[in-house]
Amino acid sequence: MLLRLFFIVPIIMCLVWIWYLKKHNYTAKQGLKGFAYIFAFNAIIIGFFTLMIFVTE
């Protein structure tokens, strides 16, 4: 269950970001930094939860 969230949350966040960019007439290239922040944030969260799974085993 938790593993599915690791894949779904970044996809949902990217879709929301794309929606925001289109609503405000920005291109995907202009929003590239936002995608980087989304992937970095999710990588940190995934890393934290993975660490917690191994620590609490």
PQR file with spaces between the fields and no chain letter, atoms N, CA, C, O and H, PARSE charges and radii, in Angstrom:
ATOM       1  N    MET     1       0.828   -1.199    0.000 -0.4000 1.5000
ATOM       2  CA   MET     1       0.000    0.000    0.000 -0.0000 2.0000
ATOM       3  C    MET     1       0.870    1.259    0.000  0.5500 1.7000
ATOM       4  O    MET     1       0.670    2.161   -0.813 -0.5500 1.4000
ATOM       5  N    LEU     2       1.834    1.309    0.919 -0.4000 1.5000
ATOM       6  CA   LEU     2       2.694    2.483    1.008 -0.0000 2.0000
ATOM       7  C    LEU     2       3.536    2.648   -0.247  0.5500 1.7000
ATOM       8  O    LEU     2       3.825    3.768   -0.669 -0.5500 1.4000
ATOM       9  H    LEU     2       1.997    0.576    1.579  0.4000 1.0000
ATOM      10  N    LEU     3       3.931    1.518   -0.843 -0.4000 1.5000
ATOM      11  CA   LEU     3       4.733    1.574   -2.057 -0.0000 2.0000
ATOM      12  C    LEU     3       3.973    2.239   -3.201  0.5500 1.7000
ATOM      13  O    LEU     3       4.568    2.951   -4.010 -0.5500 1.4000
ATOM      14  H    LEU     3       3.697    0.608   -0.500  0.4000 1.0000
ATOM      15  N    ARG     4       2.661    2.010   -3.273 -0.4000 1.5000
ATOM      16  CA   ARG     4       1.855    2.656   -4.307 -0.0000 2.0000
ATOM      17  C    ARG     4       1.866    4.163   -4.144  0.5500 1.7000
ATOM      18  O    ARG     4       1.913    4.898   -5.130 -0.5500 1.4000
ATOM      19  H    ARG     4       2.178    1.431   -2.616  0.4000 1.0000
ATOM      20  N    LEU     5       1.823    4.628   -2.901 -0.4000 1.5000
ATOM      21  CA   LEU     5       1.830    6.073   -2.657 -0.0000 2.0000
ATOM      22  C    LEU     5       3.128    6.715   -3.128  0.5500 1.7000
ATOM      23  O    LEU     5       3.136    7.874   -3.544 -0.5500 1.4000
ATOM      24  H    LEU     5       1.784    4.031   -2.099  0.4000 1.0000
ATOM      25  N    PHE     6       4.227    5.964   -3.064 -0.4000 1.5000
ATOM      26  CA   PHE     6       5.506    6.491   -3.525 -0.0000 2.0000
ATOM      27  C    PHE     6       5.462    6.847   -5.006  0.5500 1.7000
ATOM      28  O    PHE     6       6.194    7.730   -5.454 -0.5500 1.4000
ATOM      29  H    PHE     6       4.220    5.023   -2.726  0.4000 1.0000
ATOM      30  N    PHE     7       4.611    6.167   -5.765 -0.4000 1.5000
ATOM      31  CA   PHE     7       4.497    6.444   -7.197 -0.0000 2.0000
ATOM      32  C    PHE     7       3.347    7.386   -7.513  0.5500 1.7000
ATOM      33  O    PHE     7       3.436    8.174   -8.455 -0.5500 1.4000
ATOM      34  H    PHE     7       4.016    5.450   -5.401  0.4000 1.0000
ATOM      35  N    ILE     8       2.282    7.319   -6.750 -0.4000 1.5000
ATOM      36  CA   ILE     8       1.090    8.115   -7.041 -0.0000 2.0000
ATOM      37  C    ILE     8       1.262    9.580   -6.644  0.5500 1.7000
ATOM      38  O    ILE     8       0.861   10.468   -7.397 -0.5500 1.4000
ATOM      39  H    ILE     8       2.209    6.679   -5.984  0.4000 1.0000
ATOM      40  N    VAL     9       1.841    9.845   -5.495 -0.4000 1.5000
ATOM      41  CA   VAL     9       1.961   11.221   -5.000 -0.0000 2.0000
ATOM      42  C    VAL     9       2.768   12.111   -5.947  0.5500 1.7000
ATOM      43  O    VAL     9       2.316   13.217   -6.245 -0.5500 1.4000
ATOM      44  H    VAL     9       2.167    9.124   -4.884  0.4000 1.0000
ATOM      45  N    PRO    10       3.944   11.686   -6.437 -0.5600 1.5000
ATOM      46  CA   PRO    10       4.661   12.554   -7.376  0.2800 2.0000
ATOM      47  C    PRO    10       3.883   12.800   -8.676  0.5500 1.7000
ATOM      48  O    PRO    10       3.945   13.890   -9.244 -0.5500 1.4000
ATOM      49  N    ILE    11       3.160   11.789   -9.136 -0.4000 1.5000
ATOM      50  CA   ILE    11       2.376   11.955  -10.361 -0.0000 2.0000
ATOM      51  C    ILE    11       1.271   12.973  -10.146  0.5500 1.7000
ATOM      52  O    ILE    11       1.040   13.838  -10.991 -0.5500 1.4000
ATOM      53  H    ILE    11       3.110   10.903   -8.675  0.4000 1.0000
ATOM      54  N    ILE    12       0.591   12.869   -9.018 -0.4000 1.5000
ATOM      55  CA   ILE    12      -0.479   13.825   -8.719 -0.0000 2.0000
ATOM      56  C    ILE    12       0.091   15.235   -8.569  0.5500 1.7000
ATOM      57  O    ILE    12      -0.486   16.193   -9.082 -0.5500 1.4000
ATOM      58  H    ILE    12       0.779   12.167   -8.331  0.4000 1.0000
ATOM      59  N    MET    13       1.205   15.364   -7.878 -0.4000 1.5000
ATOM      60  CA   MET    13       1.814   16.685   -7.707 -0.0000 2.0000
ATOM      61  C    MET    13       2.239   17.278   -9.050  0.5500 1.7000
ATOM      62  O    MET    13       2.082   18.479   -9.270 -0.5500 1.4000
ATOM      63  H    MET    13       1.674   14.585   -7.462  0.4000 1.0000
ATOM      64  N    CYS    14       2.771   16.455   -9.942 -0.4000 1.5000
ATOM      65  CA   CYS    14       3.167   16.943  -11.269 -0.0000 2.0000
ATOM      66  C    CYS    14       1.945   17.361  -12.085  0.5500 1.7000
ATOM      67  O    CYS    14       1.990   18.363  -12.797 -0.5500 1.4000
ATOM      68  H    CYS    14       2.898   15.479   -9.763  0.4000 1.0000
ATOM      69  N    LEU    15       0.857   16.600  -11.985 -0.4000 1.5000
ATOM      70  CA   LEU    15      -0.359   16.972  -12.701 -0.0000 2.0000
ATOM      71  C    LEU    15      -0.927   18.299  -12.194  0.5500 1.7000
ATOM      72  O    LEU    15      -1.387   19.128  -12.979 -0.5500 1.4000
ATOM      73  H    LEU    15       0.820   15.786  -11.407  0.4000 1.0000
ATOM      74  N    VAL    16      -0.890   18.487  -10.889 -0.4000 1.5000
ATOM      75  CA   VAL    16      -1.347   19.758  -10.319 -0.0000 2.0000
ATOM      76  C    VAL    16      -0.434   20.888  -10.784  0.5500 1.7000
ATOM      77  O    VAL    16      -0.921   21.977  -11.088 -0.5500 1.4000
ATOM      78  H    VAL    16      -0.517   17.814  -10.251  0.4000 1.0000
ATOM      79  N    TRP    17       0.857   20.663  -10.846 -0.4000 1.5000
ATOM      80  CA   TRP    17       1.798   21.683  -11.300 -0.0000 2.0000
ATOM      81  C    TRP    17       1.556   22.034  -12.766  0.5500 1.7000
ATOM      82  O    TRP    17       1.594   23.206  -13.141 -0.5500 1.4000
ATOM      83  H    TRP    17       1.253   19.778  -10.599  0.4000 1.0000
ATOM      84  N    ILE    18       1.308   21.018  -13.595 -0.4000 1.5000
ATOM      85  CA   ILE    18       1.007   21.260  -15.010 -0.0000 2.0000
ATOM      86  C    ILE    18      -0.276   22.080  -15.139  0.5500 1.7000
ATOM      87  O    ILE    18      -0.348   23.008  -15.945 -0.5500 1.4000
ATOM      88  H    ILE    18       1.277   20.066  -13.291  0.4000 1.0000
ATOM      89  N    TRP    19      -1.284   21.731  -14.341 -0.4000 1.5000
ATOM      90  CA   TRP    19      -2.538   22.485  -14.354 -0.0000 2.0000
ATOM      91  C    TRP    19      -2.288   23.944  -13.977  0.5500 1.7000
ATOM      92  O    TRP    19      -2.818   24.852  -14.617 -0.5500 1.4000
ATOM      93  H    TRP    19      -1.225   20.978  -13.687  0.4000 1.0000
ATOM      94  N    TYR    20      -1.484   24.169  -12.942 -0.4000 1.5000
ATOM      95  CA   TYR    20      -1.168   25.526  -12.499 -0.0000 2.0000
ATOM      96  C    TYR    20      -0.448   26.296  -13.611  0.5500 1.7000
ATOM      97  O    TYR    20      -0.774   27.453  -13.875 -0.5500 1.4000
ATOM      98  H    TYR    20      -1.053   23.432  -12.422  0.4000 1.0000
ATOM      99  N    LEU    21       0.517   25.665  -14.254 -0.4000 1.5000
ATOM     100  CA   LEU    21       1.267   26.332  -15.319 -0.0000 2.0000
ATOM     101  C    LEU    21       0.356   26.720  -16.475  0.5500 1.7000
ATOM     102  O    LEU    21       0.453   27.827  -17.004 -0.5500 1.4000
ATOM     103  H    LEU    21       0.782   24.725  -14.039  0.4000 1.0000
ATOM     104  N    LYS    22      -0.526   25.809  -16.866 -0.4000 1.5000
ATOM     105  CA   LYS    22      -1.440   26.109  -17.974 -0.0000 2.0000
ATOM     106  C    LYS    22      -2.421   27.207  -17.604  0.5500 1.7000
ATOM     107  O    LYS    22      -2.755   28.050  -18.437 -0.5500 1.4000
ATOM     108  H    LYS    22      -0.605   24.909  -16.436  0.4000 1.0000
ATOM     109  N    LYS    23      -2.880   27.203  -16.378 -0.4000 1.5000
ATOM     110  CA   LYS    23      -3.844   28.210  -15.926 -0.0000 2.0000
ATOM     111  C    LYS    23      -3.242   29.608  -15.954  0.5500 1.7000
ATOM     112  O    LYS    23      -3.942   30.580  -16.235 -0.5500 1.4000
ATOM     113  H    LYS    23      -2.609   26.518  -15.702  0.4000 1.0000
ATOM     114  N    HIS    24      -1.968   29.713  -15.670 -0.4000 1.5000
ATOM     115  CA   HIS    24      -1.291   31.008  -15.625 -0.0000 2.0000
ATOM     116  C    HIS    24      -0.457   31.280  -16.883  0.5500 1.7000
ATOM     117  O    HIS    24       0.390   32.173  -16.892 -0.5500 1.4000
ATOM     118  H    HIS    24      -1.400   28.923  -15.441  0.4000 1.0000
ATOM     119  N    ASN    25      -0.700   30.509  -17.935 -0.4000 1.5000
ATOM     120  CA   ASN    25      -0.063   30.691  -19.249 -0.0000 2.0000
ATOM     121  C    ASN    25       1.470   30.625  -19.208  0.5500 1.7000
ATOM     122  O    ASN    25       2.153   31.431  -19.840 -0.5500 1.4000
ATOM     123  H    ASN    25      -1.388   29.783  -17.928  0.4000 1.0000
ATOM     124  N    TYR    26       1.991   29.661  -18.460 -0.4000 1.5000
ATOM     125  CA   TYR    26       3.421   29.396  -18.456 -0.0000 2.0000
ATOM     126  C    TYR    26       3.681   28.142  -19.280  0.5500 1.7000
ATOM     127  O    TYR    26       2.795   27.302  -19.439 -0.5500 1.4000
ATOM     128  H    TYR    26       1.436   29.007  -17.947  0.4000 1.0000
ATOM     129  N    THR    27       4.876   28.022  -19.793 -0.4000 1.5000
ATOM     130  CA   THR    27       5.242   26.804  -20.518 -0.0000 2.0000
ATOM     131  C    THR    27       5.847   25.801  -19.535  0.5500 1.7000
ATOM     132  O    THR    27       6.214   26.150  -18.413 -0.5500 1.4000
ATOM     133  H    THR    27       5.595   28.704  -19.663  0.4000 1.0000
ATOM     134  N    ALA    28       5.942   24.554  -19.981 -0.4000 1.5000
ATOM     135  CA   ALA    28       6.551   23.522  -19.140 -0.0000 2.0000
ATOM     136  C    ALA    28       8.024   23.842  -18.898  0.5500 1.7000
ATOM     137  O    ALA    28       8.564   23.534  -17.836 -0.5500 1.4000
ATOM     138  H    ALA    28       5.644   24.270  -20.892  0.4000 1.0000
ATOM     139  N    LYS    29       8.666   24.454  -19.875 -0.4000 1.5000
ATOM     140  CA   LYS    29      10.076   24.817  -19.710 -0.0000 2.0000
ATOM     141  C    LYS    29      10.246   25.876  -18.621  0.5500 1.7000
ATOM     142  O    LYS    29      11.211   25.842  -17.858 -0.5500 1.4000
ATOM     143  H    LYS    29       8.227   24.705  -20.739  0.4000 1.0000
ATOM     144  N    GLN    30       9.306   26.810  -18.554 -0.4000 1.5000
ATOM     145  CA   GLN    30       9.364   27.823  -17.509 -0.0000 2.0000
ATOM     146  C    GLN    30       9.102   27.220  -16.127  0.5500 1.7000
ATOM     147  O    GLN    30       9.575   27.752  -15.123 -0.5500 1.4000
ATOM     148  H    GLN    30       8.522   26.838  -19.174  0.4000 1.0000
ATOM     149  N    GLY    31       8.360   26.128  -16.068 -0.4000 1.5000
ATOM     150  CA   GLY    31       8.051   25.479  -14.803 -0.0000 2.0000
ATOM     151  C    GLY    31       8.979   24.343  -14.449  0.5500 1.7000
ATOM     152  O    GLY    31       8.695   23.573  -13.531 -0.5500 1.4000
ATOM     153  H    GLY    31       7.976   25.696  -16.884  0.4000 1.0000
ATOM     154  N    LEU    32      10.084   24.224  -15.161 -0.4000 1.5000
ATOM     155  CA   LEU    32      11.017   23.128  -14.953 -0.0000 2.0000
ATOM     156  C    LEU    32      11.574   23.105  -13.526  0.5500 1.7000
ATOM     157  O    LEU    32      11.774   22.032  -12.956 -0.5500 1.4000
ATOM     158  H    LEU    32      10.314   24.850  -15.906  0.4000 1.0000
ATOM     159  N    LYS    33      11.821   24.265  -12.959 -0.4000 1.5000
ATOM     160  CA   LYS    33      12.345   24.339  -11.601 -0.0000 2.0000
ATOM     161  C    LYS    33      11.329   23.765  -10.610  0.5500 1.7000
ATOM     162  O    LYS    33      11.707   23.123   -9.630 -0.5500 1.4000
ATOM     163  H    LYS    33      11.659   25.136  -13.422  0.4000 1.0000
ATOM     164  N    GLY    34      10.054   23.996  -10.865 -0.4000 1.5000
ATOM     165  CA   GLY    34       9.010   23.445  -10.007 -0.0000 2.0000
ATOM     166  C    GLY    34       8.994   21.923  -10.045  0.5500 1.7000
ATOM     167  O    GLY    34       8.815   21.273   -9.015 -0.5500 1.4000
ATOM     168  H    GLY    34       9.747   24.518  -11.660  0.4000 1.0000
ATOM     169  N    PHE    35       9.183   21.352  -11.247 -0.4000 1.5000
ATOM     170  CA   PHE    35       9.252   19.896  -11.353 -0.0000 2.0000
ATOM     171  C    PHE    35      10.453   19.357  -10.580  0.5500 1.7000
ATOM     172  O    PHE    35      10.365   18.303   -9.951 -0.5500 1.4000
ATOM     173  H    PHE    35       9.328   21.881  -12.083  0.4000 1.0000
ATOM     174  N    ALA    36      11.559   20.069  -10.626 -0.4000 1.5000
ATOM     175  CA   ALA    36      12.746   19.644   -9.876 -0.0000 2.0000
ATOM     176  C    ALA    36      12.466   19.656   -8.377  0.5500 1.7000
ATOM     177  O    ALA    36      12.869   18.740   -7.660 -0.5500 1.4000
ATOM     178  H    ALA    36      11.630   20.925  -11.137  0.4000 1.0000
ATOM     179  N    TYR    37      11.780   20.688   -7.906 -0.4000 1.5000
ATOM     180  CA   TYR    37      11.424   20.756   -6.486 -0.0000 2.0000
ATOM     181  C    TYR    37      10.480   19.616   -6.102  0.5500 1.7000
ATOM     182  O    TYR    37      10.615   19.029   -5.029 -0.5500 1.4000
ATOM     183  H    TYR    37      11.453   21.432   -8.488  0.4000 1.0000
ATOM     184  N    ILE    38       9.531   19.309   -6.975 -0.4000 1.5000
ATOM     185  CA   ILE    38       8.593   18.219   -6.700 -0.0000 2.0000
ATOM     186  C    ILE    38       9.337   16.896   -6.573  0.5500 1.7000
ATOM     187  O    ILE    38       9.110   16.139   -5.629 -0.5500 1.4000
ATOM     188  H    ILE    38       9.421   19.786   -7.846  0.4000 1.0000
ATOM     189  N    PHE    39      10.228   16.619   -7.528 -0.4000 1.5000
ATOM     190  CA   PHE    39      10.956   15.350   -7.480 -0.0000 2.0000
ATOM     191  C    PHE    39      11.932   15.299   -6.301  0.5500 1.7000
ATOM     192  O    PHE    39      12.105   14.240   -5.697 -0.5500 1.4000
ATOM     193  H    PHE    39      10.412   17.235   -8.295  0.4000 1.0000
ATOM     194  N    ALA    40      12.566   16.415   -5.968 -0.4000 1.5000
ATOM     195  CA   ALA    40      13.479   16.435   -4.822 -0.0000 2.0000
ATOM     196  C    ALA    40      12.708   16.213   -3.519  0.5500 1.7000
ATOM     197  O    ALA    40      13.142   15.441   -2.664 -0.5500 1.4000
ATOM     198  H    ALA    40      12.425   17.275   -6.459  0.4000 1.0000
ATOM     199  N    PHE    41      11.577   16.883   -3.368 -0.4000 1.5000
ATOM     200  CA   PHE    41      10.752   16.725   -2.178 -0.0000 2.0000
ATOM     201  C    PHE    41      10.309   15.276   -2.020  0.5500 1.7000
ATOM     202  O    PHE    41      10.402   14.707   -0.932 -0.5500 1.4000
ATOM     203  H    PHE    41      11.224   17.510   -4.062  0.4000 1.0000
ATOM     204  N    ASN    42       9.833   14.688   -3.096 -0.4000 1.5000
ATOM     205  CA   ASN    42       9.360   13.306   -3.033 -0.0000 2.0000
ATOM     206  C    ASN    42      10.503   12.327   -2.798  0.5500 1.7000
ATOM     207  O    ASN    42      10.316   11.314   -2.124 -0.5500 1.4000
ATOM     208  H    ASN    42       9.757   15.150   -3.979  0.4000 1.0000
ATOM     209  N    ALA    43      11.667   12.608   -3.336 -0.4000 1.5000
ATOM     210  CA   ALA    43      12.826   11.740   -3.086 -0.0000 2.0000
ATOM     211  C    ALA    43      13.205   11.762   -1.609  0.5500 1.7000
ATOM     212  O    ALA    43      13.548   10.726   -1.040 -0.5500 1.4000
ATOM     213  H    ALA    43      11.819   13.430   -3.883  0.4000 1.0000
ATOM     214  N    ILE    44      13.145   12.930   -0.992 -0.4000 1.5000
ATOM     215  CA   ILE    44      13.456   13.039    0.437 -0.0000 2.0000
ATOM     216  C    ILE    44      12.422   12.273    1.260  0.5500 1.7000
ATOM     217  O    ILE    44      12.780   11.547    2.188 -0.5500 1.4000
ATOM     218  H    ILE    44      12.866   13.772   -1.455  0.4000 1.0000
ATOM     219  N    ILE    45      11.153   12.429    0.926 -0.4000 1.5000
ATOM     220  CA   ILE    45      10.092   11.722    1.656 -0.0000 2.0000
ATOM     221  C    ILE    45      10.236   10.209    1.483  0.5500 1.7000
ATOM     222  O    ILE    45      10.115    9.465    2.456 -0.5500 1.4000
ATOM     223  H    ILE    45      10.862   13.019    0.172  0.4000 1.0000
ATOM     224  N    ILE    46      10.488    9.750    0.269 -0.4000 1.5000
ATOM     225  CA   ILE    46      10.658    8.319    0.023 -0.0000 2.0000
ATOM     226  C    ILE    46      11.872    7.792    0.775  0.5500 1.7000
ATOM     227  O    ILE    46      11.824    6.713    1.364 -0.5500 1.4000
ATOM     228  H    ILE    46      10.586   10.354   -0.522  0.4000 1.0000
ATOM     229  N    GLY    47      12.956    8.552    0.755 -0.4000 1.5000
ATOM     230  CA   GLY    47      14.154    8.155    1.494 -0.0000 2.0000
ATOM     231  C    GLY    47      13.903    8.052    2.986  0.5500 1.7000
ATOM     232  O    GLY    47      14.373    7.117    3.634 -0.5500 1.4000
ATOM     233  H    GLY    47      12.996    9.429    0.276  0.4000 1.0000
ATOM     234  N    PHE    48      13.165    9.008    3.536 -0.4000 1.5000
ATOM     235  CA   PHE    48      12.853    8.991    4.963 -0.0000 2.0000
ATOM     236  C    PHE    48      12.027    7.765    5.328  0.5500 1.7000
ATOM     237  O    PHE    48      12.344    7.062    6.288 -0.5500 1.4000
ATOM     238  H    PHE    48      12.783    9.768    3.010  0.4000 1.0000
ATOM     239  N    PHE    49      10.967    7.508    4.564 -0.4000 1.5000
ATOM     240  CA   PHE    49      10.123    6.364    4.883 -0.0000 2.0000
ATOM     241  C    PHE    49      10.851    5.040    4.674  0.5500 1.7000
ATOM     242  O    PHE    49      10.630    4.092    5.427 -0.5500 1.4000
ATOM     243  H    PHE    49      10.709    8.079    3.785  0.4000 1.0000
ATOM     244  N    THR    50      11.697    4.961    3.684 -0.4000 1.5000
ATOM     245  CA   THR    50      12.494    3.753    3.467 -0.0000 2.0000
ATOM     246  C    THR    50      13.435    3.527    4.652  0.5500 1.7000
ATOM     247  O    THR    50      13.584    2.404    5.134 -0.5500 1.4000
ATOM     248  H    THR    50      11.876    5.731    3.072  0.4000 1.0000
ATOM     249  N    LEU    51      14.057    4.588    5.106 -0.4000 1.5000
ATOM     250  CA   LEU    51      14.928    4.496    6.276 -0.0000 2.0000
ATOM     251  C    LEU    51      14.142    4.040    7.501  0.5500 1.7000
ATOM     252  O    LEU    51      14.614    3.195    8.260 -0.5500 1.4000
ATOM     253  H    LEU    51      13.936    5.501    4.715  0.4000 1.0000
ATOM     254  N    MET    52      12.955    4.589    7.697 -0.4000 1.5000
ATOM     255  CA   MET    52      12.138    4.215    8.843 -0.0000 2.0000
ATOM     256  C    MET    52      11.705    2.747    8.772  0.5500 1.7000
ATOM     257  O    MET    52      11.601    2.086    9.805 -0.5500 1.4000
ATOM     258  H    MET    52      12.571    5.276    7.080  0.4000 1.0000
ATOM     259  N    ILE    53      11.455    2.240    7.580 -0.4000 1.5000
ATOM     260  CA   ILE    53      11.082    0.837    7.431 -0.0000 2.0000
ATOM     261  C    ILE    53      12.245   -0.051    7.881  0.5500 1.7000
ATOM     262  O    ILE    53      12.037   -1.040    8.583 -0.5500 1.4000
ATOM     263  H    ILE    53      11.539    2.778    6.741  0.4000 1.0000
ATOM     264  N    PHE    54      13.463    0.301    7.476 -0.4000 1.5000
ATOM     265  CA   PHE    54      14.620   -0.513    7.867 -0.0000 2.0000
ATOM     266  C    PHE    54      14.967   -0.352    9.333  0.5500 1.7000
ATOM     267  O    PHE    54      15.398   -1.314    9.968 -0.5500 1.4000
ATOM     268  H    PHE    54      13.632    1.105    6.905  0.4000 1.0000
ATOM     269  N    VAL    55      14.791    0.837    9.886 -0.4000 1.5000
ATOM     270  CA   VAL    55      15.118    1.074   11.287 -0.0000 2.0000
ATOM     271  C    VAL    55      14.148    0.334   12.204  0.5500 1.7000
ATOM     272  O    VAL    55      14.557   -0.202   13.234 -0.5500 1.4000
ATOM     273  H    VAL    55      14.441    1.619    9.370  0.4000 1.0000
ATOM     274  N    THR    56      12.892    0.301   11.846 -0.4000 1.5000
ATOM     275  CA   THR    56      11.883   -0.286   12.727 -0.0000 2.0000
ATOM     276  C    THR    56      11.643   -1.770   12.484  0.5500 1.7000
ATOM     277  O    THR    56      10.758   -2.356   13.107 -0.5500 1.4000
ATOM     278  H    THR    56      12.560    0.736   11.009  0.4000 1.0000
ATOM     279  N    GLU    57      12.401   -2.383   11.604 -0.4000 1.5000
ATOM     280  CA   GLU    57      12.212   -3.814   11.346 -0.0000 2.0000
ATOM     281  C    GLU    57      12.599   -4.657   12.517  0.5500 1.7000
ATOM     282  O    GLU    57      12.497   -5.882   12.456 -0.5500 1.4000
ATOM     283  H    GLU    57      13.121   -1.907   11.099  0.4000 1.0000
